[in-house]
Amino acid sequence: MNEAMTEAGAGTAPVDGGVPAEADEPAAAAPLGLPRDPTGVPAVDALVERLGEADHLPADGHLAVYEDVHRGLRAELSSLDAHPAPASRPHDPRS
């Protein structure tokens, strides 16, 4: 056994074909540290910031956050297609 292998494997007991025991345990949740740039639309910015909640959840909790944010973003996009009500005209005193 060479010296590099001895140092790398120090403190880990191989199981099932030489895989260290720690490899079987899931890694703890850790933030990805990805920047979230503001869009200038407060509702969209709030939804994008909500994605940061997934950083503190285990992987099986990410889906609920992603689906919620996706629904919110779709609603914001759909609201852009809604036609605003026509502006009311001021009363014409000649009528």
Residue pairs with C-beta under 8 A, 6 or more apart in sequence:
9 20
12 20
12 21
12 22
13 20
13 21
14 20
14 21
15 21
15 24
26 58
26 59
29 55
29 56
29 57
29 58
29 59
30 55
31 52
31 55
31 56
32 55
36 48
36 49
36 51
36 52
38 45
39 45
39 48
41 76
43 72
43 76
44 73
44 76
47 69
47 72
47 73
47 76
48 69
50 65
50 68
50 69
50 72
51 65
51 66
51 69
53 65
54 61
54 62
54 65
54 66
57 65
